[in-house]
Amino acid sequence: MSLTLRTDLGCTEAVIDSDGGLSRFYQIASILTDQFQVSFTGKEDDFDNINWNFSLGKSSLTLQYSIYNGISLFPTREQHARKKENKAVVELASVLEGKLLNLKMQKQHPLSP
């Protein structure tokens, strides 16, 4: 797992986990709801793609799972995104990457009582 930034959509897209499956998608969604108090306002679930929209501050973002591209985060308005939404994607993706790495480390090296 490594964070990759792309601009193919006409906005900043952060690929959080290119090999991530559904369980990783739900883990990230859980982090967003539990630690960032995010409420998903639009949930679009298709056969090969899941898009969940949410607001963080004044930014409208989308968490996406794709069987082809993994898990990514991007501005909901894609090519019409404002600069601050693109910046929010980069900042949030970096924080999420750190939280996912911490969870991985905790599973690999649990504290002994």
Phi and psi restraints in degrees (value plus and minus 20) as a CYANA .aco file:
   2 SER   PHI    -169.7  -129.7
   2 SER   PSI     123.5   163.5
   3 LEU   PHI     -93.6   -53.6
   3 LEU   PSI     109.5   149.5
   4 THR   PHI    -146.6  -106.6
   4 THR   PSI     112.9   152.9
   5 LEU   PHI    -123.8   -83.8
   5 LEU   PSI     114.5   154.5
   6 ARG   PHI    -153.4  -113.4
   6 ARG   PSI     139.4   179.4
   7 THR   PHI    -147.3  -107.3
   7 THR   PSI       3.0    43.0
   8 ASP   PHI     -80.9   -40.9
   8 ASP   PSI     -49.9    -9.9
   9 LEU   PHI    -103.9   -63.9
   9 LEU   PSI     -23.0    17.0
  10 GLY   PHI      70.2   110.2
  10 GLY   PSI     -10.8    29.2
  11 CYS   PHI    -166.6  -126.6
  11 CYS   PSI     159.1   199.1
  12 THR   PHI    -104.4   -64.4
  12 THR   PSI     103.5   143.5
  13 GLU   PHI    -136.2   -96.2
  13 GLU   PSI     109.6   149.6
  14 ALA   PHI    -125.3   -85.3
  14 ALA   PSI      94.4   134.4
  15 VAL   PHI    -105.7   -65.7
  15 VAL   PSI      87.9   127.9
  16 ILE   PHI     -98.8   -58.8
  16 ILE   PSI     -59.6   -19.6
  17 ASP   PHI    -173.0  -133.0
  17 ASP   PSI      82.4   122.4
  18 SER   PHI     -89.7   -49.7
  18 SER   PSI     -38.9     1.1
  19 ASP   PHI    -127.3   -87.3
  19 ASP   PSI     -13.3    26.7
  20 GLY   PHI     -88.8   -48.8
  20 GLY   PSI     121.7   161.7
  21 GLY   PHI    -122.9   -82.9
  21 GLY   PSI    -188.7  -148.7
  22 LEU   PHI     -82.0   -42.0
  22 LEU   PSI     -58.6   -18.6
  23 SER   PHI     -83.8   -43.8
  23 SER   PSI     -56.9   -16.9
  24 ARG   PHI     -88.4   -48.4
  24 ARG   PSI     -60.6   -20.6
  25 PHE   PHI     -77.0   -37.0
  25 PHE   PSI     -68.9   -28.9
  26 TYR   PHI     -86.8   -46.8
  26 TYR   PSI     -52.0   -12.0
  27 GLN   PHI     -84.3   -44.3
  27 GLN   PSI     -63.9   -23.9
  28 ILE   PHI     -86.4   -46.4
  28 ILE   PSI     -62.5   -22.5
  29 ALA   PHI     -80.0   -40.0
  29 ALA   PSI     -58.8   -18.8
  30 SER   PHI     -85.4   -45.4
  30 SER   PSI     -61.6   -21.6
  31 ILE   PHI     -80.2   -40.2
  31 ILE   PSI     -63.5   -23.5
  32 LEU   PHI     -83.2   -43.2
  32 LEU   PSI     -61.9   -21.9
  33 THR   PHI     -94.3   -54.3
  33 THR   PSI     -61.2   -21.2
  34 ASP   PHI     -97.1   -57.1
  34 ASP   PSI     -61.0   -21.0
  35 GLN   PHI    -122.7   -82.7
  35 GLN   PSI     -37.8     2.2
  36 PHE   PHI    -139.3   -99.3
  36 PHE   PSI     -15.2    24.8
  37 GLN   PHI      30.7    70.7
  37 GLN   PSI      19.9    59.9
  38 VAL   PHI    -101.6   -61.6
  38 VAL   PSI     119.9   159.9
  39 SER   PHI    -135.4   -95.4
  39 SER   PSI     105.9   145.9
  40 PHE   PHI     -98.8   -58.8
  40 PHE   PSI     102.9   142.9
  41 THR   PHI    -117.0   -77.0
  41 THR   PSI     -44.5    -4.5
  42 GLY   PHI    -159.3  -119.3
  42 GLY   PSI     103.9   143.9
  43 LYS   PHI    -141.8  -101.8
  43 LYS   PSI      97.6   137.6
  44 GLU   PHI    -138.4   -98.4
  44 GLU   PSI      89.5   129.5
  45 ASP   PHI    -132.7   -92.7
  45 ASP   PSI      94.3   134.3
  46 ASP   PHI    -132.8   -92.8
  46 ASP   PSI     158.4   198.4
  47 PHE   PHI     -78.0   -38.0
  47 PHE   PSI     -66.3   -26.3
  48 ASP   PHI    -137.2   -97.2
  48 ASP   PSI     -11.5    28.5
  49 ASN   PHI    -174.4  -134.4
  49 ASN   PSI     116.2   156.2
  50 ILE   PHI    -146.8  -106.8
  50 ILE   PSI     108.0   148.0
  51 ASN   PHI    -142.9  -102.9
  51 ASN   PSI     100.5   140.5
  52 TRP   PHI    -139.0   -99.0
  52 TRP   PSI     100.1   140.1
  53 ASN   PHI    -111.5   -71.5
  53 ASN   PSI     128.8   168.8
  54 PHE   PHI    -178.5  -138.5
  54 PHE   PSI     144.2   184.2
  55 SER   PHI    -131.7   -91.7
  55 SER   PSI     118.9   158.9
  56 LEU   PHI    -150.4  -110.4
  56 LEU   PSI      88.1   128.1
  57 GLY   PHI      45.4    85.4
  57 GLY   PSI    -145.9  -105.9
  58 LYS   PHI    -122.3   -82.3
  58 LYS   PSI      -6.8    33.2
  59 SER   PHI    -122.3   -82.3
  59 SER   PSI     113.1   153.1
  60 SER   PHI    -118.0   -78.0
  60 SER   PSI      97.9   137.9
  61 LEU   PHI    -144.9  -104.9
  61 LEU   PSI     143.7   183.7
  62 THR   PHI    -149.6  -109.6
  62 THR   PSI     111.1   151.1
  63 LEU   PHI    -118.8   -78.8
  63 LEU   PSI     106.5   146.5
  64 GLN   PHI    -145.1  -105.1
  64 GLN   PSI     119.5   159.5
  65 TYR   PHI    -136.4   -96.4
  65 TYR   PSI     111.3   151.3
  66 SER   PHI    -153.6  -113.6
  66 SER   PSI     114.5   154.5
  67 ILE   PHI     -86.0   -46.0
  67 ILE   PSI     -37.9     2.1
  68 TYR   PHI    -112.6   -72.6
  68 TYR   PSI     -55.3   -15.3
  69 ASN   PHI    -137.9   -97.9
  69 ASN   PSI     -22.7    17.3
  70 GLY   PHI      64.8   104.8
  70 GLY   PSI    -163.6  -123.6
  71 ILE   PHI    -132.2   -92.2
  71 ILE   PSI     108.4   148.4
  72 SER   PHI    -159.4  -119.4
  72 SER   PSI     147.3   187.3
  73 LEU   PHI    -152.9  -112.9
  73 LEU   PSI     113.0   153.0
  74 PHE   PHI    -176.4  -136.4
  74 PHE   PSI     142.6   182.6
  75 PRO   PHI     -83.6   -43.6
  75 PRO   PSI     117.4   157.4
  76 THR   PHI     -79.7   -39.7
  76 THR   PSI     -55.8   -15.8
  77 ARG   PHI    -103.0   -63.0
  77 ARG   PSI     -13.2    26.8
  78 GLU   PHI      19.7    59.7
  78 GLU   PSI    -132.1   -92.1
  79 GLN   PHI     -87.0   -47.0
  79 GLN   PSI     -31.7     8.3
  80 HIS   PHI    -119.3   -79.3
  80 HIS   PSI      -7.0    33.0
  81 ALA   PHI     -86.9   -46.9
  81 ALA   PSI     127.1   167.1
  82 ARG   PHI    -103.0   -63.0
  82 ARG   PSI     141.1   181.1
  83 LYS   PHI     -76.8   -36.8
  83 LYS   PSI     -60.9   -20.9
  84 LYS   PHI     -89.0   -49.0
  84 LYS   PSI     -46.4    -6.4
  85 GLU   PHI     -91.3   -51.3
  85 GLU   PSI     -60.4   -20.4
  86 ASN   PHI     -82.9   -42.9
  86 ASN   PSI     -60.2   -20.2
  87 LYS   PHI     -86.2   -46.2
  87 LYS   PSI     -58.9   -18.9
  88 ALA   PHI     -83.0   -43.0
  88 ALA   PSI     -56.2   -16.2
  89 VAL   PHI     -80.8   -40.8
  89 VAL   PSI     -68.5   -28.5
  90 VAL   PHI     -82.9   -42.9
  90 VAL   PSI     -66.1   -26.1
  91 GLU   PHI     -84.9   -44.9
  91 GLU   PSI     -67.0   -27.0
  92 LEU   PHI     -85.9   -45.9
  92 LEU   PSI     -61.0   -21.0
  93 ALA   PHI     -82.8   -42.8
  93 ALA   PSI     -58.4   -18.4
  94 SER   PHI     -84.4   -44.4
  94 SER   PSI     -63.2   -23.2
  95 VAL   PHI     -84.5   -44.5
  95 VAL   PSI     -64.5   -24.5
  96 LEU   PHI     -81.6   -41.6
  96 LEU   PSI     -60.3   -20.3
  97 GLU   PHI     -79.5   -39.5
  97 GLU   PSI     -63.8   -23.8
  98 GLY   PHI     -83.2   -43.2
  98 GLY   PSI     -62.5   -22.5
  99 LYS   PHI     -85.7   -45.7
  99 LYS   PSI     -59.8   -19.8
 100 LEU   PHI     -87.3   -47.3
 100 LEU   PSI     -57.7   -17.7
 101 LEU   PHI     -85.4   -45.4
 101 LEU   PSI     -60.5   -20.5
 102 ASN   PHI     -81.9   -41.9
 102 ASN   PSI     -62.5   -22.5
 103 LEU   PHI     -82.5   -42.5
 103 LEU   PSI     -60.2   -20.2
 104 LYS   PHI     -84.1   -44.1
 104 LYS   PSI     -62.8   -22.8
 105 MET   PHI     -85.2   -45.2
 105 MET   PSI     -59.6   -19.6
 106 GLN   PHI     -84.2   -44.2
 106 GLN   PSI     -56.5   -16.5
 107 LYS   PHI     -90.8   -50.8
 107 LYS   PSI     -55.7   -15.7
 108 GLN   PHI     -96.2   -56.2
 108 GLN   PSI     -53.4   -13.4
 109 HIS   PHI    -152.4  -112.4
 109 HIS   PSI      48.8    88.8
 110 PRO   PHI     -84.7   -44.7
 110 PRO   PSI     126.7   166.7
 111 LEU   PHI     -91.2   -51.2
 111 LEU   PSI     117.2   157.2
 112 SER   PHI    -104.5   -64.5
 112 SER   PSI     122.4   162.4
